[in-house]
């Protein structure tokens, strides 16, 4: 299966990252504190070192932890020093809603490669791009999945962002927080540069192009076999039939 869009694996499980490092489909890696906590990471730098010991030639994004801009700046420079393929994730604001644009501009001038994260609006993109002028590389991460969670179609936002990025050829648009495989199709269709996928969505990529009649039959078999496995019975009148599985369930 070939894609024009770059696929970045999103997660913080070291063993999963090691496994995915053998997959030629994976063009990079991203993580964040929420994923790290979920994966049980207790030592941030040790975790990063374990990842970077294996992933040496593909971009890896690690996020700052502070909520104060001066400390974010120091953390960003520390994280950037870990390896040449590291990109530092800077949230678009701190938790008080204060813009990170001034920090992003300082870090860009200091040649820190950035992944500006947690963006959901085109106004945020418009504010950030001038601050990253002159960058040799970087990612504009729009959380399209969260936009969709709010009942808003993310495609027009992503298309407009792509148009804005034409003036910044060193920067790439990243479709973040996808919820389903169809988001890969959407992102590919509009010419988005990168999409991040968690392991559960990555495992479904092979379903793209699957025959829908075949998929329908597999679904019917899954429901039937699960009913059998659960031992459900529903006698009607004098008729009582014990069902038995007919095929392996496909999920």
C-alpha positions as CSV (number, residue, x, y, z in Angstrom):
1,X,0.0,0.0,0.0
2,X,1.5,3.3,-1.1
3,X,0.6,6.8,0.3
4,X,1.7,10.2,-0.8
5,X,1.1,11.5,2.7
6,X,3.7,10.8,5.4
7,X,2.5,8.6,8.2
8,X,3.8,9.3,11.7
9,X,3.2,6.8,14.5
10,X,1.7,8.5,17.5
11,X,2.3,6.8,20.9
12,X,4.6,6.3,23.9
13,X,5.0,2.6,24.2
14,X,8.7,1.8,23.6
15,X,8.1,-1.7,22.5
16,X,5.5,-0.6,19.9
17,X,7.9,2.1,18.6
18,X,10.7,-0.5,18.3
19,X,8.3,-2.8,16.4
20,X,7.2,0.1,14.1
21,X,10.7,1.1,13.4
22,X,10.9,-1.9,11.2
23,X,7.9,-0.8,9.2
24,X,8.8,1.2,6.0
25,X,5.4,2.8,6.0
26,X,6.3,4.8,9.2
27,X,8.0,8.1,8.3
28,X,8.3,9.5,11.8
29,X,7.1,9.5,15.4
30,X,5.2,11.8,17.8
31,X,4.3,11.6,21.4
32,X,2.9,13.8,24.1
33,X,2.6,13.8,28.0
34,X,-0.9,12.3,27.9
35,X,0.3,9.3,25.8
36,X,3.4,9.0,27.9
37,X,1.4,8.9,31.1
38,X,-1.0,6.3,29.6
39,X,2.0,4.2,28.6
40,X,3.4,4.4,32.1
41,X,6.5,6.5,31.3
42,X,8.1,7.7,34.5
43,X,11.4,9.1,33.3
44,X,11.0,11.4,30.3
45,X,14.6,11.7,29.2
46,X,15.3,8.0,29.6
47,X,12.2,7.2,27.5
48,X,13.4,9.7,24.8
49,X,16.9,8.2,24.9
50,X,15.5,4.7,24.4
51,X,13.4,5.9,21.4
52,X,16.3,7.8,19.8
53,X,18.7,4.9,20.2
54,X,16.6,3.1,17.6
55,X,15.0,6.0,15.6
56,X,18.0,7.8,14.2
57,X,17.0,8.9,10.7
58,X,13.3,9.8,11.1
59,X,11.8,12.8,12.8
60,X,10.6,12.4,16.4
61,X,8.6,15.0,18.2
62,X,8.8,15.4,22.0
63,X,6.8,18.0,23.9
64,X,7.8,20.6,26.5
65,X,6.3,20.1,30.0
66,X,6.2,23.6,31.5
67,X,3.4,26.1,31.5
68,X,5.7,29.1,31.8
69,X,7.3,30.4,28.6
70,X,10.8,31.0,29.9
71,X,10.9,27.5,31.2
72,X,9.4,26.2,28.0
73,X,12.2,27.9,26.1
74,X,14.9,26.2,28.3
75,X,13.2,22.8,28.0
76,X,12.8,23.2,24.2
77,X,16.6,23.8,23.9
78,X,17.3,20.8,26.1
79,X,15.0,18.6,24.1
80,X,16.4,19.8,20.8
81,X,19.9,18.9,22.0
82,X,19.0,15.2,22.3
83,X,19.4,14.4,18.6
84,X,19.4,16.1,15.2
85,X,16.2,14.4,14.2
86,X,14.2,15.8,17.2
87,X,11.4,18.3,16.8
88,X,10.1,20.1,19.9
89,X,6.4,20.3,20.4
90,X,5.3,23.7,21.6
91,X,1.5,24.1,22.4
92,X,-0.1,27.1,20.7
93,X,-1.0,28.6,24.1
94,X,-0.2,27.9,27.8
95,X,-3.0,26.7,30.1
96,X,-4.0,30.4,30.7
97,X,-4.7,30.9,27.0
98,X,-1.6,33.1,26.5
99,X,-0.2,32.9,23.0
100,X,3.1,31.0,22.5
101,X,3.8,32.9,19.3
102,X,6.6,35.1,20.8
103,X,8.3,31.9,22.2
104,X,7.9,30.2,18.8
105,X,9.6,33.1,17.1
106,X,12.5,33.1,19.5
107,X,13.0,29.3,19.2
108,X,12.8,29.5,15.4
109,X,15.6,32.2,15.4
110,X,17.6,29.9,17.7
111,X,17.3,27.1,15.0
112,X,15.2,24.9,17.2
113,X,13.0,22.7,14.9
114,X,9.4,22.9,16.1
115,X,6.2,21.1,16.0
116,X,3.5,23.6,17.0
117,X,0.7,21.6,18.5
118,X,-2.8,21.7,19.8
119,X,-4.1,24.1,17.1
120,X,-7.7,23.9,16.0
121,X,-8.4,27.2,14.1
122,X,-7.1,28.9,11.0
123,X,-6.6,32.0,13.1
124,X,-4.0,30.2,15.1
125,X,-2.2,29.1,12.0
126,X,-2.2,32.7,10.7
127,X,-0.7,33.9,13.9
128,X,2.0,31.2,14.0
129,X,3.3,31.2,10.4
130,X,5.1,34.6,10.4
131,X,6.9,33.6,13.6
132,X,8.3,30.5,11.8
133,X,9.5,32.4,8.8
134,X,13.1,31.3,8.1
135,X,12.7,27.9,9.8
136,X,14.6,25.1,8.0
137,X,11.8,22.7,8.9
138,X,8.8,22.3,11.1
139,X,5.3,21.1,11.5
140,X,2.0,22.9,11.9
141,X,-0.2,20.4,13.8
142,X,-3.9,21.0,13.5
143,X,-6.0,18.6,15.6
144,X,-8.5,17.8,12.9
145,X,-10.0,14.9,15.0
146,X,-10.9,17.3,17.8
147,X,-12.3,19.8,15.3
148,X,-14.6,17.0,14.1
149,X,-15.4,16.1,17.7
150,X,-16.9,19.6,18.0
151,X,-19.2,18.9,15.1
152,X,-17.1,20.9,12.6
153,X,-15.8,19.6,9.3
154,X,-12.0,19.9,9.5
155,X,-11.3,19.6,5.8
156,X,-12.0,23.3,4.9
157,X,-9.7,24.3,7.7
158,X,-6.9,22.0,6.5
159,X,-7.3,23.1,2.9
160,X,-7.0,26.7,3.9
161,X,-3.9,25.9,6.1
162,X,-2.3,24.2,3.1
163,X,-2.9,27.3,1.0
164,X,-1.3,29.5,3.7
165,X,1.7,27.1,3.9
166,X,2.5,27.6,0.2
167,X,4.5,30.7,1.3
168,X,6.4,28.6,3.8
169,X,7.8,25.6,1.8
170,X,10.0,24.4,4.7
171,X,6.9,23.8,6.9
172,X,4.5,20.9,6.7
173,X,0.9,20.5,7.7
174,X,0.2,17.7,10.1
175,X,-3.3,16.2,10.4
176,X,-3.4,15.4,14.1
177,X,-5.7,13.3,16.3
178,X,-7.4,11.3,13.6
179,X,-10.2,9.0,14.7
180,X,-10.6,6.6,11.9
181,X,-8.9,5.2,8.7
182,X,-11.1,7.5,6.5
183,X,-9.2,10.4,7.9
184,X,-6.1,9.1,6.1
185,X,-8.1,9.1,2.9
186,X,-9.3,12.7,3.6
187,X,-5.8,13.9,4.4
188,X,-4.3,12.2,1.3
189,X,-7.1,13.6,-0.9
190,X,-6.4,17.3,0.0
191,X,-2.6,16.9,-0.2
192,X,-1.8,17.2,3.5
193,X,1.8,16.5,4.2
194,X,1.7,14.3,7.4
195,X,-0.9,12.4,9.5
196,X,-0.3,10.9,12.9
197,X,-1.8,7.5,13.6
198,X,-2.1,5.6,16.9
199,X,-1.4,1.9,16.8
200,X,-5.1,1.0,16.8
201,X,-5.7,3.0,13.6
202,X,-2.4,1.8,12.0
203,X,-3.7,-1.8,12.4
204,X,-6.7,-0.9,10.2
205,X,-4.8,0.6,7.3
206,X,-5.0,-2.8,5.5
207,X,-8.8,-2.4,5.3
208,X,-8.5,0.4,2.8
209,X,-10.0,-0.9,-0.5
210,X,-11.6,-3.9,1.1
211,X,-14.6,-5.4,-0.7
212,X,-17.7,-4.1,1.2
213,X,-19.8,-7.2,0.4
214,X,-17.1,-9.3,1.9
215,X,-16.8,-6.9,4.9
216,X,-20.6,-7.1,5.4
217,X,-20.5,-10.9,5.5
218,X,-17.6,-10.9,8.0
219,X,-19.6,-8.5,10.2
220,X,-22.7,-10.8,10.1
221,X,-20.5,-13.8,11.1
222,X,-18.9,-11.7,13.9
223,X,-22.3,-10.9,15.4
224,X,-23.4,-14.5,15.1
225,X,-20.3,-16.1,16.6
226,X,-20.2,-13.6,19.5
227,X,-23.9,-14.5,20.3
228,X,-22.9,-18.2,20.3
229,X,-19.8,-17.6,22.4
230,X,-21.9,-15.7,24.9
231,X,-24.3,-18.6,25.2
232,X,-27.3,-16.4,24.4
233,X,-30.6,-18.3,23.9
234,X,-34.0,-17.0,22.7
235,X,-36.5,-19.9,22.5
236,X,-39.7,-19.1,20.5
237,X,-42.8,-21.3,21.1
238,X,-41.9,-25.0,21.0
239,X,-38.8,-24.3,18.8
240,X,-35.4,-24.4,20.5
241,X,-32.3,-24.5,18.5
242,X,-28.7,-24.5,19.9
243,X,-26.5,-22.4,17.6
244,X,-22.9,-23.3,16.9
245,X,-20.1,-21.2,15.5
246,X,-19.7,-21.3,11.7
247,X,-16.6,-19.3,11.1
248,X,-13.8,-17.5,13.0
249,X,-15.0,-14.0,14.0
250,X,-13.3,-11.2,12.2
251,X,-13.1,-7.8,14.0
